[in-house]
């Protein structure tokens, strides 16, 4: 009996090659690991501690930061007090009902904090949340 040509051909493979999929996933993982720290707000501020229960932040929060030298920053951009309303309108897309997260350095006086809140109210932003460090953190 002569072997036929069909016996010499390899059979069909019913397995999925996952190597390219794993390669793509590893590249995406590296990209997200590099980009994630850049997406956070990096204005240095020494926040006071709070014992209140932490609430989850929205997907794209808007932070107004009052630094120790009384400079005001919207997200990462230092803004003069006169330009705060315009900067907030740009950051929120003109939505006055969006919550604004107000952070202030612990050395900032109560008067300066109230002045910042007055600026927010004058700009039409009435939903303001104060940001503090978690009470379980060490000072």
C-alpha positions as CSV (number, residue, x, y, z in Angstrom):
1,X,0.0,0.0,0.0
2,X,1.3,3.4,-1.0
3,X,0.9,6.3,1.4
4,X,-1.3,8.9,0.0
5,X,-0.4,12.6,-0.3
6,X,-3.2,13.5,2.2
7,X,-1.3,11.7,5.0
8,X,1.7,14.0,4.5
9,X,-0.3,17.2,4.9
10,X,-0.6,18.7,8.4
11,X,-4.1,18.6,9.9
12,X,-6.2,21.6,10.7
13,X,-5.4,23.3,14.0
14,X,-8.4,24.3,16.1
15,X,-6.4,26.3,18.7
16,X,-6.4,30.0,19.0
17,X,-3.0,31.7,19.0
18,X,-3.2,34.1,22.0
19,X,0.4,35.4,21.8
20,X,-0.5,38.6,19.7
21,X,-3.4,39.3,22.1
22,X,-1.1,39.0,25.1
23,X,1.4,41.3,23.4
24,X,-1.2,44.0,22.8
25,X,-2.5,43.8,26.3
26,X,1.0,44.2,27.8
27,X,1.6,47.3,25.6
28,X,-1.7,48.8,26.7
29,X,-0.9,48.0,30.4
30,X,2.4,49.9,30.0
31,X,0.7,52.8,28.3
32,X,-1.9,53.1,31.1
33,X,0.8,52.8,33.8
34,X,2.7,55.7,32.3
35,X,-0.3,57.9,31.6
36,X,-2.3,57.4,34.8
37,X,0.0,59.5,37.1
38,X,-0.1,62.3,34.6
39,X,-3.9,62.6,34.8
40,X,-3.9,63.6,38.4
41,X,-3.7,67.1,39.8
42,X,-0.2,68.0,41.0
43,X,-0.6,71.3,42.8
44,X,1.3,70.9,46.0
45,X,-0.8,71.8,49.1
46,X,-0.7,70.7,52.7
47,X,-4.3,69.6,53.4
48,X,-5.8,69.4,56.9
49,X,-7.2,66.0,58.2
50,X,-10.9,65.1,58.5
51,X,-12.7,62.2,60.1
52,X,-15.7,62.5,57.7
53,X,-16.6,59.5,55.5
54,X,-14.9,60.0,52.1
55,X,-17.2,60.3,49.1
56,X,-16.2,58.9,45.6
57,X,-15.2,61.7,43.3
58,X,-16.8,62.3,39.9
59,X,-15.2,61.1,36.7
60,X,-13.7,64.5,35.9
61,X,-13.6,66.6,39.0
62,X,-12.7,70.3,39.0
63,X,-10.4,71.4,41.8
64,X,-9.9,74.9,42.9
65,X,-6.8,75.1,45.1
66,X,-5.9,77.9,47.5
67,X,-2.2,77.6,48.2
68,X,-0.2,78.8,51.2
69,X,0.9,81.9,49.3
70,X,-2.8,82.7,48.5
71,X,-2.4,81.8,44.8
72,X,-5.5,80.2,43.3
73,X,-5.3,77.3,40.9
74,X,-8.0,75.7,38.8
75,X,-6.9,72.1,38.4
76,X,-3.2,72.5,37.6
77,X,-3.3,76.1,36.3
78,X,-2.6,79.1,38.5
79,X,-5.3,81.7,37.9
80,X,-5.6,85.3,39.1
81,X,-8.7,86.0,41.2
82,X,-10.2,88.1,38.4
83,X,-9.9,85.3,35.9
84,X,-11.3,82.6,38.2
85,X,-14.8,82.7,36.7
86,X,-13.5,82.4,33.1
87,X,-11.2,79.5,34.1
88,X,-14.0,77.7,35.9
89,X,-16.3,78.2,32.9
90,X,-13.7,76.6,30.7
91,X,-13.0,73.7,33.1
92,X,-16.7,72.9,33.5
93,X,-17.8,73.5,30.0
94,X,-20.2,76.3,31.3
95,X,-22.1,74.0,33.6
96,X,-22.8,76.0,36.8
97,X,-24.4,73.0,38.5
98,X,-21.1,70.9,38.4
99,X,-19.6,70.4,41.9
100,X,-16.3,72.3,42.5
101,X,-13.8,70.7,44.9
102,X,-12.1,73.4,47.0
103,X,-8.7,72.6,48.5
104,X,-6.9,75.0,50.8
105,X,-3.5,74.7,52.5
106,X,-3.8,74.3,56.3
107,X,-1.8,77.6,56.8
108,X,-4.5,79.6,54.9
109,X,-6.6,81.8,57.1
110,X,-10.3,81.4,57.4
111,X,-10.7,84.8,55.9
112,X,-8.8,83.8,52.7
113,X,-10.9,80.6,52.5
114,X,-14.1,82.6,52.7
115,X,-12.9,85.1,50.1
116,X,-12.3,82.1,47.7
117,X,-15.7,80.8,48.4
118,X,-17.2,84.2,47.7
119,X,-15.3,84.3,44.4
120,X,-16.9,80.9,43.5
121,X,-20.4,82.1,44.5
122,X,-19.9,85.3,42.4
123,X,-18.9,83.1,39.5
124,X,-22.2,81.2,39.8
125,X,-20.8,78.0,41.2
126,X,-22.9,77.1,44.3
127,X,-22.0,73.4,44.7
128,X,-18.7,73.5,46.5
129,X,-17.1,70.6,48.4
130,X,-14.2,71.1,50.8
131,X,-11.4,68.6,50.4
132,X,-9.4,67.3,53.3
133,X,-7.1,64.3,53.9
134,X,-8.5,61.1,55.3
135,X,-8.6,61.1,59.1
136,X,-6.7,57.8,59.2
137,X,-3.6,59.4,57.6
138,X,-0.8,60.5,59.8
139,X,0.0,64.3,59.7
